[in-house]
Amino acid sequence: MASPPAAFLAGSGGFFRDVTVHDLDVARWMVGEVVEVTAHGAAVSDPEAFAAIGDVDTAVVVLRFANGALGVIDNSRASGYGYECSTEIMGSRATARIDAPHRRNYEWRTPGAATTDLVKDFQERYPWAYAEELDAFARCVRDRTRPRVSGTDALAAFDLAEAADLSWRSGRSVAVRYAGTGYEIAGATV
């Protein structure tokens, strides 16, 4: 609902590495490899504080995928009203939407308005996902199987976050190429 404390922000690695990296990871998993990253950012909630650390609190990232698809990620460190996280995938024959669940499964409807509660943060939004991650890891150890997600996947998401940061700071789109163990920009590893 609000940005983290200044001490956290100063050591967070920056907006794209701390916030957007998760969406970049999901985008690769859902759509495929990325070939171009364009990022725009602004400091909206507290411009002076974010300027002091050379960072932003709100950004839009446009991804161009190798298969021709486009992706748009919009993030903000603070929403004020509650934690909101959703995904929408639009195809030629259907659209799938994964929306933010609510603390309770009802809404209040009054003349001209409908209200529902929102969760306060990612820990309240994803408790079952964190439990499943731990269970999946334990199954891999017990069954001696490879995890579905590898360190290479984490590195690829981090590389894309680096490309987003470079795009925001340079004001230009950044072409990337997946090299099997991470992404490269103009022939140099990110």
Summary of the structure (lengths in Angstrom):
residues: 190
radius of gyration: 18.4
end to end distance: 31.9
largest distance: 59.5
contacts: 499
relative contact order: 0.17
helix: 36%
strand: 25%
